[in-house]
Structures are given as structure tokens and as C-alpha cells.
Amino acid sequence: MTALIAMQSCYSAPMASLTIRKLDDELKRRLRLRAARNGRSMEEEARRILADGLQGETKTRAGGVAHDNVADAIAAIVDPIGGFEIEIPERTEGREPPRFDDWPDDP
């Protein structure tokens, strides 16, 4: 039996579970009716509602507008005031790498 469980876990992606406590009876009834109308289980209907409600939440918000990335969000904030320039310093060779030849051998 343990081998079967191990095999199953390597072939299926792990999924999170969510328990919602103190759910209003009327809300549960409406979810059940909506799920029945759509030919889905209550669980599947709840997943769809969450997915639809959270769609697009990964966008970065700046200036009251959703942006696809942080660079666009920053530009939306600074462009109206003329933007800004960042001085990029000249590249240097860097420092000499550390030497370990004078370290003692393993204790």
C-alpha cells in the first residue's frame, strides 16, 4: 500500500486544500444552486469563483493602474514628473581574489 501511495504522489502535482469556517448558510445555499446551474460540484464552483476573482492579481499596481512588471509600474509613477536618470558608475577591475595558500591544512 505504501508503494502505491508513493507512486501516486510522484505522478500527480500536489494541490493545496482550503477550509472555510463560519460560512453563512445562505451563502452556502447560493453556492450550491449556482454549482447545480453550471453542472459542477460545489467544490469545483468555488474553485472557479476564486480563480475568476483573482485573475490578474499578479500585476503590479502603481498610480491606481495594474502593470505587467515593476519597470512599467515605476515608469508610471516617475514619468509624469519628468522621470529621473541614474548615473551608472564606470566599471573597474575589482579587487584581487583572496589567497588561501598560507592557510593551514585540515586540522
N, C-alpha and C positions, 0 to 999 in steps of 0.2 A: 504494500500500500504506500509506503514512504517513497518508493521508487516512482510510483505513478504520480504522486504529488510533485516530486522533483521534476519529472518530465513535463508535467503540465505547466509548471512555473517557468520553464525555460522557453516554452513556445508561445506564451501569451504575455502581452505587455501588462505591467502592474497598473491597476486602476485605483484611484482614491475613492473612499467612501465618505459620505456626509450624512450625519443625523441631525434633523431639525427638531428641536424640542419646543414645546409650548406653541404649536401651530394651531391657529384658530380653527375651530370646527367648520365654520362657513368657508374659510379659505381652502381647507382640505376638500370640502364638498365641491367647490368650484373647480378645483384641480381635477377631481375625479370625473366631473362632467365634461370638462374640456378634453381630457385624455380619451374619454369614450367617443366624443365627437370626431376626434382625429384618428381613432382606431389604434391608440397606443396605450401602454400601461401608464399608471400614474408616475412611476419612476422615470420612464422614457420621456414623458411630457415635461416633468420637472427638469430633466437634463436639457431638453430643447429650450425651455424658457430661460434657464441660466445661460446657455450658450448664446442665444439671441440677445439677451440683455447685456451680456458682457462683450459682445462683438465690438471690436475697435478700441477696447480699453487699453491695448498695448501702445497706443500712440502717446507721444509726449505732449502735454498741454502747456502752452505759453500764450499769454495775451488773449485768453479765452478761446483759443483755436487749437484743434488737435493737429499735431505734426507727426510725420513718419519717423523722424530721427531728431536727435538732440541738436545737431547743427542747424537744422531748419527752425527749431524752437528758439535757439539763441538768436539767429538772424531776425526772427520776428520781433524780438524784444529790442535789439540794438539798431536795426535798420531805420526805424522811424526817427531816431535821434542822431542819425548820421553814421552809425556804425563805429568801429574802432579798429585800430591797427595794432598788432602786437609785433614788437621788434624781435626778430629771430637772431640770436647771437651767432657769431662765426663759429664754425666747427674747429675744434682743437684736437691735437693728437691724443689727449688724455694722459693719464699717469702711467708710470712704469708698472708692469704687473708685479705682484708680490713674489719674493723668492723664498723657497722652502728648503733649499739645500743645507742651511745651517740649523734646521730643526733636528731635535734628537730622534733616533729611531723609535719604534714601538716600545713602550715600557715593559 
